[in-house]
Amino acid sequence: MAMSRKYKFYEAQGAYFISFSVVNWIDVFTHELYFIEIIKSLDYCRKNKGMQIYAYCIMPSHIHMIFRAENNNPSDIIRDFKTFTSKRIVQMIEKNPQESRKEWLLWMFKRAGEKHSNVKNYQFWQQDNHPIAIWSLSVFEEKLNYIHQNPVKSGFVEYPWE
């Protein structure tokens, strides 16, 4: 099945709203250790790869973000971010003696990876990103509001600034 045109990075210099999810929507980021790793990786991309982050939200099983690539390479930045965080978080799970779901998580990631010929071992992220171009102020405000309200509507926080 071919991907829809609206889910690709067509304007390399533009800003995008993007979402990506852990395979099978597994709640991984409920553990602070993995949540912090995502924050560190976003910070690295911001400081070293030219990722301009306007807003983001890390939910238990997925991430929403509005960003722009200073070097007009949004696809490369997201690919590198997902590749690095996938390997890093799987390693952290493997080495974490407090991870009660270790065997199950690794089994789920391995099973997901077996479904795709381009995955060597474990697949952590779903392969799609669903980038949506931010082509107007109203689209920016709509997506920003969505990012702010997502954890509120899900009941994780009471107020958007939390």
C-alpha positions in Angstrom: 0.0 0.0 0.0 1.4 3.4 -1.0 1.8 6.2 1.5 -0.4 9.2 1.0 1.3 12.3 -0.4 0.3 14.3 2.7 2.4 12.1 4.9 5.8 13.0 3.4 8.3 15.8 3.9 7.8 17.8 0.6 8.9 21.2 1.8 12.4 20.6 3.2 12.6 24.2 4.6 9.1 24.2 6.2 7.9 23.4 9.7 6.1 20.2 10.4 3.8 18.6 12.9 4.9 15.0 13.3 3.8 12.1 15.4 5.6 8.8 15.9 4.6 5.8 18.0 6.2 2.8 19.7 5.3 -0.4 17.9 1.9 -1.7 19.0 1.4 1.5 21.0 3.3 0.0 23.9 3.6 2.4 26.9 7.3 2.8 27.3 7.6 6.4 28.3 5.8 5.8 31.6 9.2 5.0 32.9 11.1 8.2 33.7 14.4 6.6 32.6 13.2 6.2 28.9 11.4 9.5 29.0 14.6 11.4 30.0 16.5 9.6 27.2 14.0 11.0 24.6 14.5 14.5 26.1 18.3 14.1 25.9 18.0 13.0 22.3 15.8 15.9 21.3 18.2 18.2 23.0 21.1 16.7 21.1 19.2 17.1 17.8 18.5 20.7 18.7 22.1 21.5 19.5 23.9 19.4 16.9 21.6 18.6 14.0 19.7 21.9 13.4 16.4 20.7 14.7 14.3 23.8 15.7 11.6 22.5 18.1 8.5 24.7 18.5 6.5 22.3 20.7 6.5 18.7 21.7 4.6 16.3 23.9 5.9 12.9 25.0 2.9 10.6 25.7 3.3 7.0 27.2 3.4 5.4 23.7 4.1 8.2 21.3 5.5 11.6 20.6 4.0 14.7 18.9 6.2 17.6 17.8 6.3 20.7 15.7 9.7 21.3 14.3 11.7 22.6 11.5 15.1 21.5 10.1 17.6 24.4 9.8 19.6 22.5 7.2 16.4 21.6 5.2 16.7 17.9 6.0 13.7 17.1 8.2 13.5 13.5 6.9 17.2 12.9 7.8 16.9 14.3 11.3 13.8 12.3 12.1 15.4 9.1 10.7 18.5 9.6 12.8 16.6 10.5 15.9 14.4 7.4 15.6 17.4 5.1 14.7 19.4 6.3 17.7 16.6 6.3 20.2 15.4 2.9 19.1 18.8 1.3 19.7 19.4 3.3 22.9 16.1 2.6 24.6 16.2 -1.1 23.7 19.7 -1.3 25.2 18.5 0.5 28.3 15.6 -2.0 28.6 18.0 -4.9 28.2 20.3 -3.6 31.0 17.6 -2.3 33.4 17.3 -4.7 36.3 14.2 -2.8 37.5 12.4 -3.3 34.2 9.6 -5.8 35.2 8.4 -6.1 31.5 11.9 -6.7 30.0 11.3 -10.1 28.4 7.8 -9.1 27.1 9.0 -5.8 25.7 12.0 -7.4 23.9 9.8 -10.1 22.6 7.3 -7.5 21.2 10.1 -5.5 19.6 11.6 -8.6 18.1 8.3 -9.8 16.8 7.6 -6.4 15.2 11.1 -6.4 13.6 10.5 -9.8 12.0 7.7 -8.3 10.0 10.0 -5.8 8.1 13.0 -6.9 6.0 14.8 -3.7 6.7 14.9 -4.3 10.5 17.9 -6.3 11.7 16.8 -7.2 15.3 14.3 -5.1 17.3 11.8 -2.6 16.0 11.0 0.0 18.6 9.2 2.7 16.6 6.5 2.2 14.0 7.9 3.0 10.6 5.5 5.8 9.7 5.8 9.4 10.9 2.8 11.2 9.4 4.4 14.6 8.9 2.0 17.4 8.2 3.3 20.7 6.8 2.6 23.8 8.8 1.5 26.0 6.0 -0.4 28.7 7.9 -0.7 30.3 11.3 -4.1 28.6 11.8 -2.6 25.2 11.2 0.3 26.0 13.5 -2.2 27.1 16.3 -4.4 24.0 15.7 -1.4 21.6 16.0 0.0 23.5 19.0 -3.3 23.3 20.8 -3.5 19.6 20.0 0.0 19.0 21.5 -0.9 21.0 24.6 -4.3 19.4 25.1 -3.2 15.7 24.4 -2.0 14.9 27.9 -4.9 16.8 29.5 -7.5 14.9 27.5 -5.7 11.7 28.2 -5.8 12.4 32.0 -2.1 12.5 32.5 -2.1 16.1 33.7 -4.7 18.6 34.8 -3.3 21.6 32.9 -1.4 21.9 29.6 1.7 23.6 31.1 2.2 20.5 33.3 
